[in-house]
Amino acid sequence: MDVLPFNPFSIGDNSMIEDFSTINNGVGAVHIGANSLVGLGNVIIGPVTIGNDVILAQHIVASGLNHNYQDIQQPIHKQGVSVAPIVIEDECWIGANAVVTAGVTIGRHSVVAAGAVVTKDIPPYSVAVGNPARIIKKYDPEYNDWVKTS
């Protein structure tokens, strides 16, 4: 736990952070809802909000932090950082080795496949795969079924 006193950190009832994970709120708050799992070896760098009933498998990186890189005359570490919140809504499942980049929202009850790199928002009730992640299925309430996207 790399949780500092000057930014918020919270974890809901019945949630668990497994071994070898790093939670860092140094540049933004980290909130984990109830009944959620942060799996082995995850790296969560705020600002990140994880909803209720979320499953994060192993070795996921979700970082709301980016290093700035505008001036080629200066080393990157001297150019400062920017932050943009990540939101993982309720009932999501993120597969092993996925990466969620700053500023992304993953909508309710969505699945992100193992190894996916999420660079854009994922709508609720979607399945996303690949690098960069793309939607391959969405739940269609009219058909009461998951429908492949074109």
C-alpha positions in Angstrom: 0.0 0.0 0.0 1.4 3.3 -1.1 -1.5 5.3 0.4 -0.7 8.8 1.5 -2.6 10.9 4.0 -3.2 14.0 1.7 -5.4 12.2 -0.8 -8.5 10.0 -0.1 -8.4 6.2 -0.1 -11.4 4.0 0.6 -12.3 0.4 0.3 -15.9 -1.0 0.7 -17.1 -3.8 2.8 -16.1 -7.3 1.7 -13.6 -6.1 -0.8 -10.1 -7.5 -1.0 -6.7 -6.4 -2.3 -4.6 -9.5 -3.0 -0.8 -9.8 -2.4 1.8 -8.1 -4.5 -0.6 -5.3 -5.5 0.3 -1.6 -5.4 -2.3 1.0 -4.6 -1.0 4.6 -4.9 -3.1 7.7 -4.2 -0.2 10.2 -4.4 -1.6 12.1 -7.4 -5.3 11.3 -7.0 -7.9 9.5 -4.8 -8.4 5.8 -5.0 -11.9 4.4 -4.1 -12.8 0.8 -4.2 -16.5 -0.2 -3.8 -18.0 -3.1 -1.9 -17.6 -6.8 -2.8 -14.8 -6.0 -5.2 -11.5 -7.8 -5.8 -8.2 -6.3 -6.8 -6.2 -9.4 -7.9 -2.6 -10.4 -7.5 0.0 -8.0 -8.6 -2.3 -5.2 -9.7 -1.0 -1.6 -9.9 -3.7 1.0 -9.2 -2.5 4.7 -9.4 -5.2 7.3 -8.7 -7.3 9.0 -9.5 -9.2 5.7 -9.8 -12.7 4.8 -8.8 -13.6 1.1 -8.8 -17.3 0.3 -8.3 -19.1 -2.5 -6.5 -18.9 -6.1 -7.4 -15.9 -5.6 -9.7 -13.3 -8.3 -10.5 -9.8 -7.2 -11.4 -7.8 -10.3 -12.4 -4.0 -10.5 -12.1 -1.3 -8.0 -13.1 -3.6 -5.2 -14.3 -2.3 -1.7 -14.5 -4.9 1.2 -14.1 -3.1 4.5 -13.9 -4.7 7.9 -13.9 -1.2 9.4 -14.2 0.7 10.3 -17.3 4.1 11.9 -17.8 4.1 15.0 -19.9 6.2 15.1 -23.0 6.1 18.3 -25.0 9.7 19.6 -24.9 12.3 17.5 -26.7 15.0 19.6 -25.1 14.1 18.4 -21.6 14.1 14.9 -20.0 10.6 13.5 -19.6 11.0 13.3 -15.8 11.4 17.1 -15.7 8.3 17.9 -17.7 5.7 17.2 -15.0 2.7 14.9 -15.0 -1.0 15.1 -15.9 -3.9 13.2 -14.3 -7.3 12.1 -15.6 -9.6 9.9 -13.6 -10.3 6.3 -14.4 -13.8 5.0 -13.5 -14.6 1.3 -13.5 -18.3 1.0 -12.9 -20.2 -1.7 -11.0 -20.1 -5.4 -11.9 -17.2 -5.2 -14.4 -14.6 -7.9 -15.0 -11.1 -6.9 -16.2 -9.0 -9.8 -17.4 -5.4 -10.5 -16.5 -2.6 -8.3 -17.8 -5.0 -5.6 -19.1 -4.0 -1.9 -19.1 -6.5 0.9 -18.4 -5.2 4.3 -19.4 -5.9 7.7 -17.8 -9.3 9.3 -18.4 -11.1 6.1 -19.3 -14.5 5.0 -18.1 -15.5 1.3 -18.3 -19.3 1.1 -18.2 -21.3 -1.1 -15.9 -21.3 -4.9 -16.3 -18.7 -4.8 -19.0 -15.9 -7.3 -19.6 -12.4 -6.3 -20.7 -10.4 -9.3 -22.1 -7.0 -10.4 -20.8 -4.2 -8.4 -22.3 -6.5 -5.6 -23.6 -5.2 -2.0 -23.6 -8.1 0.3 -22.9 -7.5 3.8 -24.3 -11.1 4.9 -24.8 -14.4 4.6 -22.9 -16.1 1.3 -22.9 -19.9 1.6 -22.9 -22.0 -0.3 -20.3 -22.8 -4.0 -21.1 -20.0 -4.4 -23.5 -17.2 -6.9 -24.2 -13.8 -5.3 -25.3 -10.7 -7.1 -26.6 -7.3 -6.2 -28.1 -4.7 -3.4 -28.3 -6.2 -0.9 -28.5 -9.4 -2.4 -27.0 -12.4 -2.5 -29.3 -16.0 -3.6 -28.6 -16.8 -7.0 -30.0 -20.2 -7.6 -28.2 -22.9 -5.6 -26.6 -25.9 -6.7 -24.6 -29.1 -6.0 -26.5 -32.1 -5.8 -24.2 -34.5 -6.1 -27.1 -33.1 -9.6 -27.9 -32.2 -10.3 -24.3 -28.9 -11.5 -25.6 -25.3 -10.5 -26.3 -24.9 -9.3 -29.9 -21.6 -9.2 -31.9 -20.7 -5.8 -33.2 -19.6 -5.2 -36.8 
